[in-house]
Amino acid sequence: MGAQGLSSLFPIEELSIVGLGAILARFPQLLARLHQTVQFLLKERPDVIVTIDSFTFTNRVALRVKKAWPTARIVNVVPPAVWAYRPHRATKLARAVEHSVSLFPFEPEVLASHGGPPATYVGHPLLSHPHLQPILERDALAGMRSPHSPPRLVVLPGSRRSEVSRLMKDFGRTAEILRKMHPAIEISLPTLPRVRSNVERELESWAVRPNLVTSESGKWDAFAQADAALAASGTVSLELALAGVPMVLAYRLDPIGYMMRHLVTGWTAALPNFAAGHPLVPEHFHELIRPETLARRLSRLISDTPERAAQQAGFVEIRRRMNVARPPAEATADIILSVATQKRGAATTPLTTV
């Protein structure tokens, strides 16, 4: 967004924190940024305010703006994942915004069922990702992944330092066991520059040395060649699903998050499972992250097995369900302009995206 001329009030990285423990540690700073943002909006009085993701912060901003300026027009892009946990957030969102823009086809219905605002599915930006298209075109022509030997695994321990520190040991042990089961296996580990040093430090204890990849194009190249993936549960699971890579997912919450795990009410935390509407990819959390089990599941996925075929068929169905005719950005822009030009106090209804 900065490349498009957006001027930020403060470094957005300050909001890139996950887990209640991390939020509490930086609470004074977050509170100051919250006040700064609200005061800026009340001073500028824009025709429409757009909140994007980061529900804990952005919805508080929206609610405070609404309290001081009841006729403010606010659109939310990327609503909170009420389908996974804390469904009461839907009603909080409804009090703060006129409309929500969803990136998943199941979200508008779920939001409505929990008292959320009118919402419209516009498609997911990943569907038009430039690195994804060559993979889909190649697979469409071939009918299946090109056979190759040796088997190839891609390991994705997370995009945050906390995720890396909590998963790398188990992922390393899994890779070691899998290497014994498939001696010729090749392993790639895509990561981001901001966590590369953490990953490299954790790799010092690994018995298996993966090929470290730090570029976006390199990551998608690894996806294109992979037979299977071991990944931290998150957005990357959707990337893998759209690229047709069978996977096993794992995740560990921080200590405070673990104590509050009862707030998780969804039947799954995996995006591919929600998108498919049924348990498609296996998930392992906390004490169920057992390297021996992960390795055996992955071994079934890198071979021609019913488990592999079922995931790949499910991924095709996910792409079909998520497909839209219009670019998501165009549909989102139309919604924002519609809300901005509506009469103050007028109700909004879901808009159809085709």
ABEGO torsion letter per residue (X at the ends): XAAAGBBBABBAAAABBBEAAAAAAAAAAAAAAAAAAAAAAAAAGBABBBBBEGAAAAAAAAAAAAAABAABBBBBBGBBBAAABGAAAAAAAAAABABBBBABAAAAAAAAAAGBBBBBBAEBAAAABAAAAAAAAAAAAAGBBBBBOBBBBBBBAEABAAAAAAAAAAAAAAAAAAAAABAABBBBBBBBAAAAAAAAAAAAABABBBBBBABAAAAAAAAAABABBBBBBEAAAAAAAAAGBBBBBBBBBBAAAAAAAAABABABABAAAAAAGBBABBBBBEAABBAAAAAAAAAAAABBBAAAAAAAAAAAAAAAAABBABBAAAAAAAAAAAAAABBBGBBBBBBBBX
